[in-house]
Amino acid sequence: MIVKKETVNRETARLLVKKADREIDCSMHLAYGPDWDDADAHEIRFDTGAQSLGEIVEIVRTLLKAKEALKKPEALESLRRQLVASRVKAAVATNPEFLIPTLEVEPRGEGILLRGVARSIREHRAIDREVKKVSGAVPVTCEIHYRGIKSVKPHRIS
């Protein structure tokens, strides 16, 4: 399917899938911690032979109330920044006009930090425009460097 959709050969499609899997794994690690794939850390098991339905319902109710207590404005804002960072990264990484061999997009402080290497100032400006469309009101600090130039002053995309 990827071979047809992206018009690439099988090996390139395999590499694209591998890269996507790696990024999903990293996102899960960021969201849930290093033990995200450990079922014992995230699942609750009940023995219906040893516990009544009423006891199980009460345990679940108590656990849900504890989870609800964690729903604070700061946590929701952090999740929103993570979501915007993911959207920014996807918009830049999947845009066929951009060839960015190195791209990092992560929540940082009250906004998002975008780092990467661009081919030219023209590509950098196009990236800025794309990021502005996707990021909305979330401030993005951009640290795009160009091949052959040591350092470029970071700037804010507004």
SULQUI-V60417 format. One record per helix or strand. SS is the DSSP state (H for helix, E for strand). FROM is the first residue (numbers start at 1). TO is the last residue. If there is no record, write none. Layout:
ss & from & to
SS & FROM & TO
SS & FROM & TO
//
This chain:
ss & from & to
H & 2 & 6
H & 10 & 32
H & 39 & 42
H & 53 & 69
H & 73 & 93
E & 103 & 108
E & 111 & 118
H & 121 & 135
E & 140 & 146
E & 155 & 157
//
